Amino acid sequence: MRWPRSRGPSRGETFARKLRVALVLTIIVAPLTVAVAWLFYRPMISLGIVALGAALAYGVMRVGVKNRTASMTEPSAA
């Protein structure tokens, strides 16, 4: 007996989504962690790292929103 194929995402798609979320969270959290560690030792470098992290997070979010809206407007191949 064969089980009917699920219409949900495949394992590869699920893995890709989880990987994307992990990378975005790493891009946001890692610079903040480094900046806090450098805060008392080199405050100006710390501020630069925070600014760089904020710019990276903004860029990643903009690309994600752009890709999401582009995929919503394309007709699906059903």
PADREN-406510 format. One record per atom (N, C-alpha, C): residue in three letters; atom name; x, y, z. Coordinates in steps of 0.02 Angstrom, whole numbers. Example, Ala and Ser with C-alpha at 12.3 -4.5 7.8 and 13.67 -1.06 7.14 Angstrom:
% residues 2
REC  residu  atome      xx      yy      zz
REC     ALA      N     660    -284     390
REC     ALA     CA     615    -225     390
REC     ALA      C     660    -165     390
REC     SER      N     642    -112     354
REC     SER     CA     684     -53     357
REC     SER      C     645       2     394
% end
This chain:
% residues 78
REC  residu  atome      xx      yy      zz
REC     MET      N      42     -59       0
REC     MET     CA       0       0       0
REC     MET      C      44      62       0
REC     ARG      N      31     107     -44
REC     ARG     CA      70     169     -48
REC     ARG      C      30     225     -16
REC     TRP      N      65     266      22
REC     TRP     CA      32     322      54
REC     TRP      C      24     378       3
REC     PRO      N     -31     415       7
REC     PRO     CA     -40     470     -41
REC     PRO      C      13     525     -28
REC     ARG      N      35     555     -81
REC     ARG     CA      86     607     -75
REC     ARG      C      56     669     -43
REC     SER      N      93     695       4
REC     SER     CA      71     756      39
REC     SER      C      79     816      -7
REC     ARG      N      36     864       1
REC     ARG     CA      41     925     -38
REC     ARG      C      81     979      -2
REC     GLY      N     109     963      55
REC     GLY     CA     149    1011      92
REC     GLY      C     219    1018      63
REC     PRO      N     260    1059      94
REC     PRO     CA     328    1069      68
REC     PRO      C     370    1006      76
REC     SER      N     417     998      30
REC     SER     CA     462     940      34
REC     SER      C     514     952      88
REC     ARG      N     553     901     102
REC     ARG     CA     605     908     153
REC     ARG      C     656     961     134
REC     GLY      N     674     963      70
REC     GLY     CA     722    1013      47
REC     GLY      C     697    1084      55
REC     GLU      N     633    1094      39
REC     GLU     CA     604    1161      47
REC     GLU      C     602    1181     121
REC     THR      N     584    1134     164
REC     THR     CA     582    1148     235
REC     THR      C     651    1164     261
REC     PHE      N     701    1125     240
REC     PHE     CA     770    1138     261
REC     PHE      C     793    1207     237
REC     ALA      N     776    1224     175
REC     ALA     CA     797    1289     148
REC     ALA      C     766    1346     188
REC     ARG      N     703    1339     207
REC     ARG     CA     670    1392     247
REC     ARG      C     703    1398     315
REC     LYS      N     717    1342     347
REC     LYS     CA     749    1344     413
REC     LYS      C     818    1373     408
REC     LEU      N     855    1356     356
REC     LEU     CA     922    1383     346
REC     LEU      C     919    1459     336
REC     ARG      N     871    1481     297
REC     ARG     CA     863    1553     284
REC     ARG      C     848    1591     350
REC     VAL      N     804    1563     390
REC     VAL     CA     787    1595     454
REC     VAL      C     848    1597     500
REC     ALA      N     886    1542     502
REC     ALA     CA     945    1539     545
REC     ALA      C     997    1590     522
REC     LEU      N    1007    1597     457
REC     LEU     CA    1055    1646     432
REC     LEU      C    1035    1717     447
REC     VAL      N     971    1732     439
REC     VAL     CA     947    1800     454
REC     VAL      C     956    1816     528
REC     LEU      N     938    1769     571
REC     LEU     CA     946    1781     642
REC     LEU      C    1019    1788     661
REC     THR      N    1063    1749     629
REC     THR     CA    1134    1755     643
REC     THR      C    1160    1823     621
REC     ILE      N    1138    1846     562
REC     ILE     CA    1161    1911     538
REC     ILE      C    1139    1967     585
REC     ILE      N    1082    1959     617
REC     ILE     CA    1056    2010     663
REC     ILE      C    1089    2005     732
REC     VAL      N    1095    1945     759
REC     VAL     CA    1117    1936     828
REC     VAL      C    1193    1938     836
REC     ALA      N    1230    1910     789
REC     ALA     CA    1303    1906     795
REC     ALA      C    1337    1974     803
REC     PRO      N    1321    2024     760
REC     PRO     CA    1353    2089     770
REC     PRO      C    1335    2122     837
REC     LEU      N    1274    2111     861
REC     LEU     CA    1256    2139     926
REC     LEU      C    1296    2107     982
REC     THR      N    1307    2042     978
REC     THR     CA    1346    2007    1028
REC     THR      C    1418    2032    1028
REC     VAL      N    1447    2039     970
REC     VAL     CA    1516    2064     964
REC     VAL      C    1520    2136     989
REC     ALA      N    1470    2177     972
REC     ALA     CA    1470    2247     993
REC     ALA      C    1467    2254    1069
REC     VAL      N    1426    2214    1101
REC     VAL     CA    1421    2216    1174
REC     VAL      C    1487    2195    1205
REC     ALA      N    1520    2145    1176
REC     ALA     CA    1584    2123    1203
REC     ALA      C    1638    2178    1195
REC     TRP      N    1635    2216    1142
REC     TRP     CA    1685    2269    1130
REC     TRP      C    1665    2336    1161
REC     LEU      N    1608    2341    1191
REC     LEU     CA    1582    2406    1214
REC     LEU      C    1629    2442    1261
REC     PHE      N    1656    2409    1310
REC     PHE     CA    1699    2443    1359
REC     PHE      C    1772    2446    1337
REC     TYR      N    1792    2402    1293
REC     TYR     CA    1861    2400    1270
REC     TYR      C    1873    2451    1215
REC     ARG      N    1831    2450    1164
REC     ARG     CA    1836    2497    1108
REC     ARG      C    1765    2521    1089
REC     PRO      N    1741    2573    1122
REC     PRO     CA    1671    2594    1110
REC     PRO      C    1657    2617    1038
REC     MET      N    1706    2649    1005
REC     MET     CA    1693    2672     937
REC     MET      C    1687    2613     888
REC     ILE      N    1729    2562     898
REC     ILE     CA    1723    2503     856
REC     ILE      C    1656    2469     869
REC     SER      N    1635    2469     931
REC     SER     CA    1571    2439     949
REC     SER      C    1514    2474     913
REC     LEU      N    1515    2540     910
REC     LEU     CA    1462    2576     875
REC     LEU      C    1464    2562     800
REC     GLY      N    1524    2555     773
REC     GLY     CA    1530    2538     702
REC     GLY      C    1502    2469     687
REC     ILE      N    1514    2422     732
REC     ILE     CA    1489    2354     723
REC     ILE      C    1412    2353     727
REC     VAL      N    1384    2392     773
REC     VAL     CA    1311    2397     778
REC     VAL      C    1283    2427     714
REC     ALA      N    1315    2479     688
REC     ALA     CA    1291    2510     626
REC     ALA      C    1295    2461     567
REC     LEU      N    1350    2423     564
REC     LEU     CA    1358    2374     511
REC     LEU      C    1305    2319     516
REC     GLY      N    1293    2296     577
REC     GLY     CA    1242    2244     587
REC     GLY      C    1173    2269     569
REC     ALA      N    1158    2332     587
REC     ALA     CA    1093    2360     570
REC     ALA      C    1085    2366     494
REC     ALA      N    1139    2387     460
REC     ALA     CA    1136    2392     387
REC     ALA      C    1127    2323     355
REC     LEU      N    1162    2273     380
REC     LEU     CA    1154    2205     353
REC     LEU      C    1083    2179     365
REC     ALA      N    1057    2190     424
REC     ALA     CA     989    2167     440
REC     ALA      C     938    2202     395
REC     TYR      N     946    2267     385
REC     TYR     CA     901    2304     341
REC     TYR      C     905    2278     269
REC     GLY      N     966    2266     246
REC     GLY     CA     975    2241     178
REC     GLY      C     944    2172     169
REC     VAL      N     953    2128     217
REC     VAL     CA     925    2061     213
REC     VAL      C     849    2064     213
REC     MET      N     820    2107     254
REC     MET     CA     748    2113     257
REC     MET      C     720    2142     192
REC     ARG      N     755    2191     163
REC     ARG     CA     732    2221     100
REC     ARG      C     733    2169      44
REC     VAL      N     786    2130      40
REC     VAL     CA     791    2078     -11
REC     VAL      C     736    2027      -1
REC     GLY      N     723    2008      62
REC     GLY     CA     670    1959      76
REC     GLY      C     602    1984      56
REC     VAL      N     587    2047      70
REC     VAL     CA     522    2076      52
REC     VAL      C     517    2081     -24
REC     LYS      N     571    2101     -56
REC     LYS     CA     571    2107    -129
REC     LYS      C     559    2039    -162
REC     ASN      N     592    1986    -137
REC     ASN     CA     583    1919    -165
REC     ASN      C     513    1893    -151
REC     ARG      N     487    1908     -92
REC     ARG     CA     420    1883     -74
REC     ARG      C     367    1915    -118
REC     THR      N     371    1981    -130
REC     THR     CA     321    2014    -171
REC     THR      C     328    1993    -244
REC     ALA      N     390    1980    -267
REC     ALA     CA     399    1957    -336
REC     ALA      C     369    1888    -345
REC     SER      N     376    1844    -296
REC     SER     CA     348    1777    -303
REC     SER      C     272    1777    -297
REC     MET      N     244    1828    -264
REC     MET     CA     172    1832    -259
REC     MET      C     140    1855    -324
REC     THR      N     175    1895    -363
REC     THR     CA     147    1920    -425
REC     THR      C     156    1872    -483
REC     GLU      N     203    1825    -479
REC     GLU     CA     213    1777    -533
REC     GLU      C     158    1724    -531
REC     PRO      N     134    1704    -589
REC     PRO     CA      83    1651    -589
REC     PRO      C     116    1584    -569
REC     SER      N      79    1545    -532
REC     SER     CA     105    1481    -510
REC     SER      C      99    1430    -566
REC     ALA      N     149    1386    -568
REC     ALA     CA     149    1333    -619
REC     ALA      C     114    1272    -591
REC     ALA      N      48    1272    -593
REC     ALA     CA      10    1216    -563
REC     ALA      C     -12    1167    -614
% end
